[in-house]
Amino acid sequence: MNDKMKKALPYLFMGIVSSATTLGAYKLLDNDTNNNDADYSFFAPKKGTTSFVGMNTAATSDDFVRAAKTTVPAVVTIKNYKKITPNRATNDDIFEYFFGNPFGGGGRREQQQMPDNMPSGMGSGVIISPDGYIISNNHVVAGANKLEVVLSNKKTYIATLVGTDPNTDISLLKIEDKGLPYLNFADSDAVEVGQWVLAVGNPMGLNSTVTAGIISAKGRGIGILGSKGEASNPIESFLQTDAAINPGNSGGALVNANGDLIGINSAISSTNGYYQGYGFAVPSNLARKIVEDIKKFGIVQRGFLGIGVFDLSDEQAVASYNKQEKTNIKVGSGVYVRNVADNGGAYDAGIKVGDIIKKINNKNIEDYADLSEAIGSRRPGDKVEVTYLRNGKTYTASVKLKDQKGGTSTRTKADLSVTEKIGAEFDPLSERVKIGYGLDSGVIAKNVNENGEMSKIGLQEGYIVLKVNGKPVNSQADVERILNKFVGNVRVEFVDDYGRIYTKGFKMPN
């Protein structure tokens, strides 16, 4: 763990397996849409109603019993087997700082290779179809060489990782079986603050644990995604609950009193890494959209408004912008449009810098978390009604969402760039680094996806790639040129933090 991380740790209170960061005042919006056509029929239908449990003790107990009986058989344990590179701190170190060692010891474990027959981490997942599709967190499956799924009845399967989305911390797995117990998706927009809920998962190595609480808040943006660079456009609009959530609950179910899925448990806010009354779950509507995208397209479809914004409720952000731009914006609700991309849908619809977005499709937008969820359930080509203030007057515009390149069509894996396929991006080496390492060429790896091909061969953030397929590389464009339309085995020569040179390979993804 580097010095910067050590200095930052005392100030971090949001714990998650994969990352911890703080959302800045300026954000570029990223987004998506629901399409409930026949292609999605393998998923249980989304239910539009939720039930509330009364305060009568007996009634509450009965409802919880029914919900637990429905939920527990559909919640699984996920064991992540991966090779941990010694001599370098990993993101698991950060997790253990907050959550402790799932294998005992309560703190950081020594950096050593885990035995092949012992998982490096464990979490939870939820079966969402009778033929074995399972939803979980991205951080639960990150970097896995093998994923083992254990049902509540102890039956064990080897799972296939269908796809992941670091921007929402959602993953989709598949086991081969039929007639499995599963959970229905509920409409998370219908969830109310104060509503009774159950959290079901496998915390602290304790299988099939059920805890009860209420929804404490909705639309929480807590700044925990994206610290590794994987979440380039994080979507955070969590359901907050006081149901007890601990290490191992990640990827498990948050359900209503009917036993319907309203969220995927993802994070806790804690000063010691364990339950202190604040748990956070990805809303079911957003989670459902992500897994539907992965199932149908192979990748997540992300639509964009094409604007940069900051929260008007953020006094520091408002003050900073006023100072920088010599304006006199007042603190309030809504999001302030800081810039507009000239190839984005907002630009086409006439939205300008200085506009204040108040509603999306008549849903109130109080802050960026509200906006990110409202757009995060949409795809390129979808239209949304944006209500905004300009000079004190209210306007409404129909905005057609686009992808980051300005397109309005959905993409498949075949449309991915080379760097997207291999799971890493690259920056040129500075002269100082070249001199320090005695190199004539090379690129520095960044935004290394833990589930990508580069990560699987041992490449980490900050490592130097010297050659690809025997050819020197000096830019990302060089890597893309060498691997564009390439079919077969890729050979990569790279240097780690200690100056050791490795040559590893992988099969180029289609």
Secondary structure, DSSP 8 states (H G I E B T S, - for coil): --HHHHHHGGG--EE-SS------S-EE--B-----SGGGTTS---B-------S-HHHHHHHHHHHHHHHGGGEEEEEEE----TTS--HHHHHHHHH--TTTTSS---S----TTS-SEEEEEEE-STT-EEEE-HHHHTT-SEEEEE-TT--EEEEEEEEEETTTTEEEEE---SS-----BB-GGG--TT-EEEEEE-GGG-SSEEEEEEEEEEEE--S-S-TTSS-SS----EEEE-S---TT-TT-EEE-TTS-EEEEEEEEE-SSSS-SS-EEEEEHHHHHHHHHHHHHHSS---BB--EEEEETT-HHHHHHHHHHHT------SSEEEEEE-TTSHHHHTT--TT-EEEEETTEE--SHHHHHHHHHT--TT-EEEEEEEETTEEEEEEEE-B-TTS--S---GGG--HHHHHT-EEEE--HHHHHHHT-SS-EEEES--TTSHHHHTT--TT-EEEEETTEE--SHHHHHHHHTT--SEEEEEEE-TTS-EEEEEEE---
